[in-house]
Amino acid sequence: MLNWQDSMSVIIRRAIVEDANVIAPLFNAYRMFYRQHSNIGAALDFITQRLAQNQSAIFIADDGGKAVGFTQLYPIFSSVGLTNAWLLNDLYVTEGNRGKGVATALLEAAKQLGRKTGSGWLMLQTAVNNHIAQKVYGQNGWIKEKDYEVYTFTL
């Protein structure tokens, strides 16, 4: 558990399956930010499966019993680096709690997870127009990759 104090008291803790109901509304809002349709049922199912099958690590930002943010990381591996790593795939802070250090605390929890698991590195992606998030990442020591291009193939 990581305690973060800024203008408010926030506790960052790793989620368990029983937290899926708390995370699902945040996860749904996160997906809507990325122009997906609201679907709280699917969000709940997805989060429940990730936690139940131990396929991701999710950290919750708790402010006095109210979830105000989360981050979700997926384990990945580097063949070239011969190491394990983590993909920080999702990070979301509720609108009224942005700018208060919650994202920084969640990023710190991700770094601690990487160190604890002996990972070689953490990686994240964000939309090219998500300038606010990019600023937060830069302020927290994340470096924008310039040597690789990202490609996708839709199935």
N, C-alpha and C positions, 0 to 999 in steps of 0.2 A: 504494500500500500504506500502511496506517495501523498503527502499532504502539501498543498499549495496554498499560500496565502498571498493575496494581493489586496484589492479593495473588498474582497469577500473571502470566505473560508470555503475552499473546495477540497474534497477528498477524491483522489483518483484511485480506483480499485479495479482489479481484474474481474471481469464478468464470469458468472456461472450460468448454467442452463436456466435456472429459476429467474434470472434477470432478463430473459428474452422479452417479456412483456414491457419492461421499462425501456429497453433499447429500441424496440420496434417502431415507436412513434418518431424517435430521433432518426432512425435509419430511413423511414419513409420520407421524412422531411429532407434528408440528405439527397435521396434519389430524386425528389421533386426539384431540388436545386439544380440538378443535372437534367432537367426537362423530361423526367419520367412521370407517368401517370401515378397518382396516389393509389396505393393498394396495401393497406395496413395488414390485411390477412397474409398476403404473399411476403411482406416484409417480416412478419412474425415467423412464418414458416422457414424462411431463409435463415434468419438469425438463430432460430432454435436448432436447425440442422447443423449449422456451423459449430455451435457450442456443444451440442450433444455428440457430434462426431469428432470433436477436438480438432477441427480443421482450420480454426483461426484463433487468434488471441484478441479479445475485445476488452478495452478499458473504458470505464464509465467515469465521467466527472459528476460527482454528487455534491450538490450545494444544499445542505440542510434537509436531506431526504428527497430532494428533487433532482432528477437527472437533467443536466444542462449541456452535456456533450458526450461524445464517444469517439474512439478510434478503433479501427479493425485492421489487423495485420495478418497476412498469410505467410506461412513458411515457404521458402523457395531455396534453391540450391545453385551454386555456381560451379560448373564443370571446369572452367578455366582457373578459377580461384581455389578450387577444391575445398569449398566451405559451404556452410549453410548461411542463409540470409533471411531477411524479412521484407516483404512488400507491404508497405503502409498503404493500403488501398482506399480506406475511408477515414475521413476526419470531419466531424461536424460539431459546431457549437451553436446553441440556440441564439437567435438574433439579439435578444436582450442581454446576453452574457458575453458577446464578442467584445474584444478590446480590454478584457479584464484578466488576461493571463491564463484562461482555461485551455486554449489551444497549446500554449507553451507547456503547460503541465502535462497534457496528453502526449505531446511530442517527447517530453522527458521520460514518461512512462515507457514509450516505445524504445527509446535509447537504452533504458535500464533492462528491458526484455532482451534486446539484442546482446547486451553485455553478459547478462545472466545465462543466455543460451550459447555463448561462445560464437556468435555470428560474426562473419567478416564485414558485413555492412547492412545498412537499411536502404531501401529504395522507395520512392513515391512518385506518383504522377498527378498532375492537376491540369485542368483546362488552361489553354494558352491565354484566355481572357480572365482568369481568376487571379487578378493582380493582388488582391488583398491577401489571399492565401500564400501567394508567391513571396510577398513581403514578410509574412510571418515565418515561412520556412527559412528564408535567408537570414532573418534575425536570430534564428535558432541554430545556425551553423550548417544548414543543408546547402549543398552546392549544386547548382544547375549543371547537368551533364551536357557537355558540348561535343563529345566524341562519338555519340551513337544516335542514330535515328530510330524512332519507334514505328513499327508497321503492325497493322492488324489485318486479319482475314476473317470476315464474317461467315459463319456457317449457317 
